[in-house]
Amino acid sequence: MTPFVSHAPHHASHPGLIQRLKRAEGHLRHVIAMIEGQQPCLEIARQLAAVESAVTAAKRALIHDHIDHCLVHQTGDALAETKALSRLL
């Protein structure tokens, strides 16, 4: 399968998305420290769920932004790309 390439060099939403992912990255580092510190598994699992939720929200925001701002300018492969993106939601 050929990867789709966006022709937009930068989206207005990317700085906010980067901030979300950096927070999730810091949170994930905290989870690793919890595991190394032998914290209770339930607490670790809760924190992992929070990280997972943050990453999922970032992914959805990226995909929705791409659909809203990139696919409207494409022809031909836009439907195939939309289908591929929707599988990632």
ChimeraX commands (.cxc) that place a marker at each C-alpha (Angstrom):
marker #1 position 0.00,0.00,0.00 radius 0.5
marker #1 position 1.37,3.36,-0.99 radius 0.5
marker #1 position 1.52,5.90,1.84 radius 0.5
marker #1 position -0.44,9.08,1.32 radius 0.5
marker #1 position 1.46,12.32,1.47 radius 0.5
marker #1 position -0.07,15.59,2.55 radius 0.5
marker #1 position 1.01,18.59,0.56 radius 0.5
marker #1 position 0.50,20.95,3.48 radius 0.5
marker #1 position 3.86,21.69,5.12 radius 0.5
marker #1 position 2.37,22.68,8.46 radius 0.5
marker #1 position -1.05,22.77,10.06 radius 0.5
marker #1 position -2.19,25.43,12.49 radius 0.5
marker #1 position -3.16,22.64,14.89 radius 0.5
marker #1 position 0.31,21.07,15.01 radius 0.5
marker #1 position 1.78,23.24,17.80 radius 0.5
marker #1 position -1.10,22.29,20.10 radius 0.5
marker #1 position -0.76,18.67,19.06 radius 0.5
marker #1 position 2.95,18.75,19.85 radius 0.5
marker #1 position 2.19,20.15,23.31 radius 0.5
marker #1 position -0.35,17.37,23.95 radius 0.5
marker #1 position 2.16,14.72,22.92 radius 0.5
marker #1 position 4.94,16.24,25.03 radius 0.5
marker #1 position 2.65,16.12,28.07 radius 0.5
marker #1 position 1.83,12.48,27.27 radius 0.5
marker #1 position 5.56,11.79,26.88 radius 0.5
marker #1 position 6.26,13.24,30.32 radius 0.5
marker #1 position 3.39,11.26,31.77 radius 0.5
marker #1 position 4.76,8.08,30.19 radius 0.5
marker #1 position 8.16,8.76,31.75 radius 0.5
marker #1 position 6.38,9.02,35.09 radius 0.5
marker #1 position 4.73,5.63,34.49 radius 0.5
marker #1 position 8.12,4.09,33.78 radius 0.5
marker #1 position 9.42,5.54,37.04 radius 0.5
marker #1 position 6.40,4.08,38.82 radius 0.5
marker #1 position 7.21,0.64,37.46 radius 0.5
marker #1 position 10.87,1.00,38.41 radius 0.5
marker #1 position 9.76,2.15,41.86 radius 0.5
marker #1 position 7.55,-0.92,42.22 radius 0.5
marker #1 position 4.36,1.07,42.64 radius 0.5
marker #1 position 1.06,-0.84,42.85 radius 0.5
marker #1 position -0.04,-2.33,39.53 radius 0.5
marker #1 position -3.50,-0.78,39.77 radius 0.5
marker #1 position -2.01,2.72,39.97 radius 0.5
marker #1 position 0.35,1.99,37.09 radius 0.5
marker #1 position -2.53,0.66,34.98 radius 0.5
marker #1 position -4.58,3.79,35.71 radius 0.5
marker #1 position -1.72,6.02,34.65 radius 0.5
marker #1 position -1.15,3.97,31.50 radius 0.5
marker #1 position -4.84,4.33,30.66 radius 0.5
marker #1 position -4.46,8.11,30.98 radius 0.5
marker #1 position -1.44,8.10,28.66 radius 0.5
marker #1 position -3.28,5.91,26.19 radius 0.5
marker #1 position -6.28,8.24,26.25 radius 0.5
marker #1 position -4.08,11.28,25.65 radius 0.5
marker #1 position -2.34,9.67,22.67 radius 0.5
marker #1 position -5.66,8.51,21.21 radius 0.5
marker #1 position -7.08,12.03,21.54 radius 0.5
marker #1 position -4.01,13.46,19.80 radius 0.5
marker #1 position -4.34,10.93,16.98 radius 0.5
marker #1 position -8.00,11.78,16.48 radius 0.5
marker #1 position -7.28,15.51,16.49 radius 0.5
marker #1 position -4.58,15.02,13.86 radius 0.5
marker #1 position -6.83,12.90,11.64 radius 0.5
marker #1 position -9.81,15.24,11.97 radius 0.5
marker #1 position -7.61,18.23,11.14 radius 0.5
marker #1 position -6.21,16.41,8.12 radius 0.5
marker #1 position -9.69,15.55,6.88 radius 0.5
marker #1 position -10.91,19.13,7.43 radius 0.5
marker #1 position -7.94,20.90,5.85 radius 0.5
marker #1 position -6.12,18.56,3.49 radius 0.5
marker #1 position -8.57,16.22,1.87 radius 0.5
marker #1 position -10.75,19.04,0.60 radius 0.5
marker #1 position -7.90,20.05,-1.73 radius 0.5
marker #1 position -7.20,16.58,-3.10 radius 0.5
marker #1 position -8.78,14.72,-5.95 radius 0.5
marker #1 position -8.69,11.09,-7.00 radius 0.5
marker #1 position -7.09,9.39,-4.01 radius 0.5
marker #1 position -8.98,11.48,-1.44 radius 0.5
marker #1 position -11.65,8.81,-0.92 radius 0.5
marker #1 position -9.04,6.07,-0.46 radius 0.5
marker #1 position -7.13,8.25,1.99 radius 0.5
marker #1 position -10.30,9.05,3.93 radius 0.5
marker #1 position -11.05,5.34,4.22 radius 0.5
marker #1 position -7.50,4.62,5.39 radius 0.5
marker #1 position -7.69,7.41,7.97 radius 0.5
marker #1 position -11.05,6.27,9.26 radius 0.5
marker #1 position -9.59,2.85,10.08 radius 0.5
marker #1 position -7.19,4.59,12.47 radius 0.5
marker #1 position -9.93,6.26,14.52 radius 0.5
marker link #1:1,2 radius 0.2
marker link #1:2,3 radius 0.2
marker link #1:3,4 radius 0.2
marker link #1:4,5 radius 0.2
marker link #1:5,6 radius 0.2
marker link #1:6,7 radius 0.2
marker link #1:7,8 radius 0.2
marker link #1:8,9 radius 0.2
marker link #1:9,10 radius 0.2
marker link #1:10,11 radius 0.2
marker link #1:11,12 radius 0.2
marker link #1:12,13 radius 0.2
marker link #1:13,14 radius 0.2
marker link #1:14,15 radius 0.2
marker link #1:15,16 radius 0.2
marker link #1:16,17 radius 0.2
marker link #1:17,18 radius 0.2
marker link #1:18,19 radius 0.2
marker link #1:19,20 radius 0.2
marker link #1:20,21 radius 0.2
marker link #1:21,22 radius 0.2
marker link #1:22,23 radius 0.2
marker link #1:23,24 radius 0.2
marker link #1:24,25 radius 0.2
marker link #1:25,26 radius 0.2
marker link #1:26,27 radius 0.2
marker link #1:27,28 radius 0.2
marker link #1:28,29 radius 0.2
marker link #1:29,30 radius 0.2
marker link #1:30,31 radius 0.2
marker link #1:31,32 radius 0.2
marker link #1:32,33 radius 0.2
marker link #1:33,34 radius 0.2
marker link #1:34,35 radius 0.2
marker link #1:35,36 radius 0.2
marker link #1:36,37 radius 0.2
marker link #1:37,38 radius 0.2
marker link #1:38,39 radius 0.2
marker link #1:39,40 radius 0.2
marker link #1:40,41 radius 0.2
marker link #1:41,42 radius 0.2
marker link #1:42,43 radius 0.2
marker link #1:43,44 radius 0.2
marker link #1:44,45 radius 0.2
marker link #1:45,46 radius 0.2
marker link #1:46,47 radius 0.2
marker link #1:47,48 radius 0.2
marker link #1:48,49 radius 0.2
marker link #1:49,50 radius 0.2
marker link #1:50,51 radius 0.2
marker link #1:51,52 radius 0.2
marker link #1:52,53 radius 0.2
marker link #1:53,54 radius 0.2
marker link #1:54,55 radius 0.2
marker link #1:55,56 radius 0.2
marker link #1:56,57 radius 0.2
marker link #1:57,58 radius 0.2
marker link #1:58,59 radius 0.2
marker link #1:59,60 radius 0.2
marker link #1:60,61 radius 0.2
marker link #1:61,62 radius 0.2
marker link #1:62,63 radius 0.2
marker link #1:63,64 radius 0.2
marker link #1:64,65 radius 0.2
marker link #1:65,66 radius 0.2
marker link #1:66,67 radius 0.2
marker link #1:67,68 radius 0.2
marker link #1:68,69 radius 0.2
marker link #1:69,70 radius 0.2
marker link #1:70,71 radius 0.2
marker link #1:71,72 radius 0.2
marker link #1:72,73 radius 0.2
marker link #1:73,74 radius 0.2
marker link #1:74,75 radius 0.2
marker link #1:75,76 radius 0.2
marker link #1:76,77 radius 0.2
marker link #1:77,78 radius 0.2
marker link #1:78,79 radius 0.2
marker link #1:79,80 radius 0.2
marker link #1:80,81 radius 0.2
marker link #1:81,82 radius 0.2
marker link #1:82,83 radius 0.2
marker link #1:83,84 radius 0.2
marker link #1:84,85 radius 0.2
marker link #1:85,86 radius 0.2
marker link #1:86,87 radius 0.2
marker link #1:87,88 radius 0.2
marker link #1:88,89 radius 0.2
view
